[in-house]
Amino acid sequence: LPGRDATMPVAPAHLVFGTPMTPPFPDNCDSIVVGMGCFWGAERKFWQLPGVYTTAVGYAGGYTPNPTYEETCSGLTGHTEVVLVVWDRTQTDLDAVLRCFWENHDPTQGHRQGNDIGTQYRSAIFCTDDVQLAAAKASAVRFGEMLSAAHFDAVTTEIGLAGPFFYAEDYHQQYLAKNPNGYCGLGGTGVSCPVGISGV
């Protein structure tokens, strides 16, 4: 789909943290973009993680600029639903973020997550730099071995350097804070991810 030049308007502050959701972020912060199924529940997992500075939901991994939710759900943009996670390096680290990612969805399901089916629900990690990329790949190998031992299929998570992150509509930002009883189809495998999974 062709998309558009206009970017999605973004609220000035995170509903839970009160922090900005758009850069520039403080110098002591790092960021990563992850996809783990429906972004409503995924975002909540990360804003509940100690040391996280801000989060935002959006679309990444595809080719349509500034897509809408409906366009992304059509499967014709190539994007997956993702969460931008920004954390304070003095309070937490990449390893904790990756553990939260691996433990809170099933990374073996390909283009689905539970009842949510389609390329927009695929598991993905889009990294800021080569250091993150190496850590993400290492964690996928280690967690994949643990999943295999628990009789799960191979990890299907897409891992690469981040391209553009397109913010989703304001309606979707911090959705489960606005709608505490809203839909969350997120479910992990029950396999625990150990400290040091990324080797960093």
C-alpha atoms as one frame of an Amber mdcrd trajectory, in Angstrom:
protein
   0.000   0.000   0.000   1.267   3.519  -0.794   0.827   5.032   2.670   1.276
   8.770   3.149   3.792  11.498   3.963   1.959  12.806   7.021   3.026  11.276
  10.322   0.594  10.197  13.014   0.047  12.819  15.723   1.577  11.704  19.033
   0.397  12.774  22.488   2.889  14.979  24.365   3.144  12.602  27.320   2.900
   8.892  28.142  -0.370   8.225  29.964   1.295   6.106  32.671   4.733   7.714
  33.033   4.104  11.304  31.976   7.324  11.110  29.935   7.599  11.994  26.231
   7.015   9.203  23.721   9.035  10.815  20.941  12.789  11.514  20.793  15.098
  13.016  21.787  15.247  10.865  24.900  17.656  11.457  27.823  21.309  10.550
  27.237  21.132   7.769  29.829  18.448   5.929  27.839  18.607   3.181  25.225
  15.797   1.930  22.999  14.695  -1.107  21.038  11.582  -2.015  19.022   9.886
  -5.371  19.578   6.885  -7.206  18.170   5.141  -9.907  20.197   1.589 -10.077
  18.912  -1.123  -7.522  19.668   0.667  -4.385  20.800  -1.893  -3.488  23.484
  -0.793  -6.218  25.877   2.844  -6.082  24.796   3.140  -2.400  25.660   1.714
  -2.980  29.143   4.331  -5.672  29.838   7.069  -3.130  29.213   5.609  -0.157
  31.051   5.344  -2.509  34.045   9.057  -3.384  33.762  11.186  -1.497  36.334
  13.613   0.964  34.771  11.607   1.641  31.607  11.448   5.369  30.803   8.722
   5.340  28.154   6.912   3.116  25.665   4.882   3.644  22.509   3.101   1.368
  20.071   3.496   1.489  16.339   4.307  -0.339  13.143   7.683  -1.506  11.807
   9.346  -4.050   9.574   7.374  -3.248   6.436   7.428  -0.852   3.524   4.313
   1.366   3.702   5.145   4.818   5.141   2.953   6.071   7.997   0.389   3.261
   7.794  -2.923   3.211   9.619  -4.008   0.399  11.912  -6.502  -0.807   9.309
  -3.844  -0.838   6.593  -1.446  -2.779   8.815  -4.169  -5.317   9.657  -4.737
  -5.884   5.933  -1.326  -7.542   5.730  -0.455  -5.367   2.723   2.026  -3.036
   4.449   4.559  -5.668   5.540   4.573  -4.162   9.040   4.151  -5.932  12.347
   2.597  -4.409  15.467   5.477  -3.291  17.674   6.390  -1.540  20.904   9.118
   1.067  21.195  10.793   0.421  24.555  13.035   3.118  26.035  14.850   2.311
  29.276  17.166   4.048  31.717  20.578   2.341  31.614  21.192   3.267  35.261
  18.103   1.309  36.355  17.868  -1.691  34.028  19.547  -3.217  30.982  19.008
  -4.847  27.610  19.096  -8.295  29.189  16.034  -7.500  31.332  14.184  -6.094
  28.319  14.940  -9.203  26.262  13.857 -11.491  29.111  10.536  -9.630  29.278
  10.200 -10.082  25.521  10.929 -13.818  25.445   8.889 -14.769  28.510   5.695
 -12.950  27.605   4.768 -14.366  24.211   5.251 -17.521  22.155   8.073 -16.821
  19.673   7.531 -20.114  17.829   4.177 -19.355  16.179   5.256 -17.589  12.994
   2.645 -15.185  11.646   0.338 -15.387  14.627   0.143 -15.023  18.382  -2.578
 -17.167  19.878  -5.910 -16.240  18.312  -4.385 -13.217  16.548  -3.409 -14.415
  13.087  -1.561 -12.521  10.339   1.853 -11.126   9.422   1.135  -8.082  11.607
   1.348 -10.296  14.703   4.735 -11.855  13.978   7.441 -11.922  16.627  10.263
  -9.469  15.954  13.193  -7.600  17.484  14.402  -4.487  15.657  17.712  -3.345
  17.112  19.288   0.094  17.404  22.872  -1.033  16.752  25.107  -4.038  16.131
  25.706  -4.605  19.855  21.973  -5.010  20.447  21.716  -7.168  17.333  24.380
  -9.589  18.564  22.754  -9.753  22.004  19.291 -10.345  20.529  20.557 -13.129
  18.273  22.451 -14.755  21.147  19.360 -14.629  23.355  17.266 -16.210  20.589
  19.687 -19.133  20.348  19.785 -19.675  24.106  16.039 -19.333  24.632  15.428
 -21.494  21.567  17.423 -24.289  23.187  15.283 -24.008  26.315  12.080 -24.022
  24.268  13.272 -27.076  22.359  13.948 -28.870  25.634  10.344 -28.077  26.607
   9.139 -29.565  23.274   8.301 -26.295  21.539   8.983 -25.630  17.862  11.875
 -23.508  16.612  11.970 -19.761  17.269  10.509 -17.808  14.330  11.330 -14.317
  15.646  12.520 -11.854  13.002  15.702 -10.151  14.262  17.426  -7.293  12.480
  18.502  -3.670  12.614  15.626  -1.237  12.988  14.188   0.575  10.017  11.592
   3.323  10.453   9.244   3.126  13.439   5.825   4.553  12.655   3.723   5.614
  15.633   0.253   4.111  15.861  -2.891   6.150  16.374  -3.313   7.781  19.798
  -6.255   5.446  20.453  -3.800   2.539  20.672  -1.164   4.236  22.852  -1.278
   2.857  26.423  -4.566   1.219  25.415  -4.815  -1.034  28.470  -4.272   1.940
  30.794  -7.220   3.676  29.123  -9.222   0.434  28.984  -8.123  -1.778  31.917
 -10.532  -4.544  30.912  -9.562  -4.363  27.245  -8.503  -7.312  25.110  -5.116
  -8.866  25.760  -4.378 -12.078  23.903  -0.770 -12.220  25.073   0.441 -15.479
  26.551   3.902 -16.865  27.168   5.167 -20.420  26.826   5.748 -20.918  30.547
   9.457 -21.383  29.833  11.531 -19.165  32.128  14.231 -17.002  30.594  17.368
 -16.849  32.784  19.419 -13.801  33.710  22.281 -13.366  31.256  20.293 -14.693
  28.291  21.802 -12.089  25.952  25.387 -12.441  27.108  25.638  -8.693  27.805
